[in-house]
Amino acid sequence: MNLSVIYCTHQTAQLSVRERLAFPNADTLSRGYQSLKQLGEQLEAVILSTCNRVEIYVAQPPTGTVPSLDQVATFLAEIHQLPQQEFASELRELTGPAAVKHLFDVVSSLDSMVLGEPQIVNQVKEAYRVAEANEACGPLTHALFQGAIRASSRVRTETRLSEGRVSIASVAVGDFARSIFDHFSDKLVLIIGAGEMAEETLRYLKDEGVRDVVVINRSPERAARLAAEWGGVAAAWNELDHWLGRADVIVSTTGADKPIIDAGHFQRVRHEHRDRTTFILDLGAPRDFDPAIGKLENIFLYDIDSLQRTCEDNRRARVREIGRAGAIIEDETQKFIAEFYRKSSGDLVSRLRAGWHDLAQQELERLFRKSPHFTAEDRESVKGCVDRIVNKLLHPPLEALRDESRDGAPQGLIAALKRLFGV
């Protein structure tokens, strides 16, 4: 199976590394796909970049070779203009069936900081859609991501993994913000950014009683749309400092490629309200707020990594559901792999039959040219005899291949047959 995933996640690297490797916008993704295409003529690829993971899935047809970890590291270094030695040791690689299971775990949220979070399946679907839009997908990636989405659907419907607080936003509001404020009805909320994460966080804040909401985004139209949907008001980007100075709760999810607010700037705009308690939820990747802001008096700043401990508690509380979900993932992974190798062996069977019968036909035509005295009946008789010989010679290897394919991945046998018969 010519498939691998090179990844850097919350489990393998610090936030600072993930931030620097992120693909925060459509332009970066487009450049990434154009560059990946240079690594193989028939290369298939999907880039999954979220607030806590950067993963690159690459696949090649059976006759090709997927890029190595070193090649992908070089690609990341060139795209992000980073010295490779600063992040290469943080990358991990999985190949073949292990890569399949990894994606199935990811899309089913078994590899998430918050188990059962629904957002990840939408992020995977969007990554897959963007890869298609950039003409980067092919037969294997299509099958892989469609299989992953099916697996996540089973996990959601057959387990209780998604019950309760299951997203980063719900944990942030329910556990962190509520530990700071007794109530939210008199709190002014500033939303910076207008994407899915911002909307989800706003939904939970509204459930907690928030009334006053201001939305700021570089796109005025998107800010206005989100504000209207949730009963807030939209403000212009150049009014950011004004609202930073007044907000009680700040949620930032801009996707900027570097922090938009540093500590000195924040301290200045908050000067008149420096005695007011302020909760900041920085869900940007990279960060939107300088971590030093969290050291200022009366400021509570939480970023993605700040949620790790709560998420681990969440994971332990759901251990029974992890087992049930894991069994589903294992079942779906095995089904996908069996189907993949069934198709692979079927292709090999077709190529072997076609190749041998083509050779037989060539020899028959040569024989008939040298034997003009053969009648039509003679020719038909000889042709039938040769066809039977070919089929009998093909029967043992093809039966062995079918038998092996029923039990799993006959990689050794497939490789041997390809080498023996030159297909």
N, C-alpha and C positions, 0 to 999 in steps of 0.2 A: 504494500500500500504506500504509494508515493505521496505521503501527507505528513506535515509536521507543523507544530506551533512553537513559536519563539515568544516567550512572555516575560513580563515584569509586573508583578501584582503586589497588593498590600501584604501578601504573605512572603514575598521574596525580596522586596526592596523598600527602602525608606521613601517617604512621600517626595522628598527633594529630587530623587532619581526619577520617579514616575512622572513628576511634573515636567522634567526636562525632556522626557521622551514622548510626551503626550502629543496627540494630533487634535488641537483644540478647535479647528474650523474646517470648512469645506475646502478652502484653498490649500491648506497643508495636506489634507487627505488626497486631493487631486494630484498634487506634486508627488506624494508618496506612491500612489498607484502608477504614475508615469515612470517613476524611477524603478519600482519593482518589476515592471515589464521588461526591463533591461537584463534581469537575472535569468530569464528563460523565455524562449520563443512561445511556448505554450503554457507558461506559468499561470496558475490560478491563485488568487490571493484575496483575503478579507482582513481588513484592519479593524480591530475592536479597541477603541480608546475611550475609557470612561474615567470617572473621578478616582477610581482605585485600581485600574489595571490598564496595561497596554499590551495587546496580544496581536500577533501577526500569523495568520493561518496561510500556509502555502502548500500547493499541490501541483503535481505534474502527471501527465498520462503515463501508462505503464512503461513506456520506452524512455521516459525522461528521468531526471534526477532533481530532487528538490534542493533549493539553496541551503547551504550549511549555516550553522549558527554564526560562524565568522562572517559569512557573506551578509547575513541579515544585520549583524552588528555594524558592519561597514556602511550598509544602507542607512541605518539609523544615525550614525555619526555624520554622514553627508547631508541628510535631510535637515537635521537639527543643528548642524555646525558645532558638533561637540567632539572633544577628544575621546576616542573610543575607550581608552584605558579608564575613563571616569565612570563608565557604566557597564562595560562588558561583563564584569564578574557578577553583576546582578541579574543577568539574563539566564533564563532556563529554557530547555528544549525538550519537547516530547514528540515522538514520531509514531506513525501507524496507529494501531488500536488505542494506545495510551493517549494520543492526541484527540481521538474521537471521544473517549470517555471524559477527557478534560473539558471539552466544549459542552458536552451534555451536562456535566456537573455545574459549569458556569451558568448556562442558560436556565438551569433549574434552581439556581441560587444556592447550591450546596457549597460553592466556593466563594460566597459573598461574605462581607463583614456582618451583615444582618441576614440570617437564614430566612428564606422564603420571600425576600423582597421582590415585589412584582416589577420593579423598574428595570431589572436586568434583562428580562426577556424582550422588552421594548427596545432597549439599547442594542441587543444582539440583532433584532429584526432591522433596526435602522442601519447598523453597520453592514449587514448583508445587502440592504437596499442600495446603499451608497456604493458598495463594491460592484453591484450590478450596473448602476448608473455609469460607473467608470470602466465598464466592460472588462472587469477583472475576474469574473466568475467563470466557471466551466462545469462540466458534468459532476466532478467529485465534490466541489464546494457546494453546488446546488443540492446534491443529495445529502451532504453532511449537515448543512444548516437547516434544511427542511426536516431532517431526522431529529436534530437537536430541539427544534421548536415542538415537534410531536412529543418528545420525551418530557419537556417542561410542562406540557399540557396534562400529561398523565400524573406528574408529581403534584400539580395544583389540585387536580380533581380527586386523586386517590389517597392523599395524605392531608394532615392538618398543618403542614409546614407554613402555610401562608396566613394562618390565623393570628390575631393580635398585632402587636407592633412589629412589622416585618420590613420596613424600609428605613433607610438612613434618615429621611425626613421625619418619620413618625417617632423614631427613637430620639432624635435631636430635640424635637418639640416636647414629646411626652416625658422624657427622662431628664434632659438637660435644662430646657427652658423652664419647666415647671418646678425645678429645684431652686430656681432663682426668683421667679415671680409666683405669687399666690393666685393671681388672676390676671387676665389679659384685656378685659373690657376697656380699660383706660389707657392702654399702651398703643403708641404709634409704631407701626411696622413699616420699615423701608425694605422693599425688594429691589435688588440690583441684578438685572438680568430678567429675561422673560421666557426661559426654556422650561422643559418638563420638570426639572428638579425644583425650580422656583415655584411653579404652580402646585406641585405636590406639597411642598413645605407650607405654602399659603393655605392650602386646604386644611391641613392639621391645625394651623394657627386660628383659622376661622372656627373650627370645631371647638377651640378653647375659648372663644368669645371675642376675638379681635374684631374691632369695628373700623379703626382708622388705618388705611393702607395706602402707601404711596409706592408706585412702580416707576423705576427709571431704567431705561435701556437705550443703547445706542441707536436702536431702531424705534423711532417714536410710534410707528404703527403697531409694533408688537407690544410695546408698553401700554398703549391705549387699549388694545384688545384684552390683555390680561387684567388690567385695572377694571375695565367695564364688566368683565365676567365675574369678578369677585367684589364688586361694590367699592372699589378704591378709586384713586385719581392717578393719572399719569403726569410725570414731571419731565422736563427737559434734562438732558445729560449735564448741561452747564449749571444746573441747580443742585447737583449732587452734594456739594459741600454744605449747602443750607440744610438739606434734609439729614445728612450725616450728623449735623450738630443737634438735631432735635429728636431723632429716633430713639425709641426704647429697645426695639428689636431690629436687628439688621440681618438680612439674609442675602448672601451674595453668591451668584452662580454665573459669572460673566463668560468664562471660557477664554479670558485674556491670556496672552502668552507670558505675562509677568505680573507681579502684584500691582494693583491700581492705587492702593492707599498705603503710605508708609507711616511709621509711628509719629514722626514729627508733624506731619500734615494733619493726621487725625487728632492729635493733641490740640492743635491750633483751632480746628473747626469745632471742637468740643469744649472749648475754654469756658463759654458762658454756662454750660450745662455739665461741668466737670464733676458735680456732686451727684449726678443722676446715674443710677445703675443701668448699664447697657449690656444686652446680650447680643453677641455677634456669631452667626453661624456661617462660616466660610466654607462653602461647598465647591469652590472653584478648583480646577486642576489644570494648570498650576494655581497656587493660592492667589486670592484677590487681596488679602490683607496681610501686611507684614506681621509675622508672629510676635514681634516686640510690642505690638499694640495690646496683647493680652497681659502684659506686665503693668499697664497703666491702672491707676486706682479706679475702682468701681466698674472696670471693664471685664467681661467674661467672654473670651474668644475661644471658639471651638472650631477645629477643622476636621477633615476626614479622619486623620489618625487619632484625634481626640475621642472618637467614638469606639475605638478598638475594644476597650475593656467592657463597655456595655454590650457590645456585640458578642463578645466571648461569653458573657453571662447568658445572653440570649441563646447562643449555640448549646450551652450545657442544658438549658431548660428544655430544649427541643431534641434531646439525644434520641428519644424513641422514634420520633418522626424522621430523624436523619437515617436511621437504619431502614425504615420502610422506603424512604425516597431513594436511598442507595441501592436497594434491591431493584427498584424500577429502572434506575439508570443502568445498572448492570445488565438487566434484561434487554433494554433498548439498545445498549451498546453491542451486545452479542448479536441481536437481530440485524443491526446495521452492518456489522462486519461479515456475518454469514451471507447477507444479500450481496454485499460488495464482492466477496470472493466467488459467490455463485455466478455473478455476472462476469467476473474476470475469467473464471474457468470456462464459461460459456463462449466468451470471445475467443479463447484459445482453442476450444473444440472446433469452432467455425473456421478458424484460420488453418488449423491442421487439416481438416477435411478438404477445404478449398485448395490448399497447397498440394496435397497428395493427389487429389483428383485432377488438378491442372497438369501435374507431371504425367499422370497416367494418360490423359488426353493427348499430350504432346507426343508421347511414345507411340500411342495408337495411330496417330496421324502419320508419324514417320514410318510405321510398319505398313500402313495401307498404301502409302506412296510407293513403297518398294514391292508391294504385292498387288498389282493391278488385276490379277486373275481372281482375287477374292470376290465372291458374290456378295450381294447385300445381306443375305442370310449369314454368310461366313463372318462378315464384319460385325454383325449384331451379336453373334455367338462369342467372338473374341472379346468384344467390348464388355459383355456381361461377365465373362470369366475374369477379366482384369479388374472390373469394379468389385467383384466379390473378394478377390485377393486383397485389394486395398482396404476394404471394409474390415476384413478379418485381421489384417496387420494393425489397423488402427484400434480395434476393439479393446485389447488389454490396457494400453495406456489411457484411453479415454474412460474406461470403466473405473480404473484406479483413481483418476482425477475426480470423477463424479462422487465416488465413495468418500474420498478425502474431504471434498467440499462440503459434504453433509455435516461433518463434525467440526468444522472450523476453517482455518486459513491454511490451505495446502501450499504455502509459499515455496518450500523446498522442492516439491514435485513440479509446480509450475515453472520454477527456474530451471529444473533439470530438463523438462520437456522442451522449453524454449531453446535451451543450449543444444540438446540432442538433435532437434529437428529444424533449427535455424529460423524460428518464428518469433 
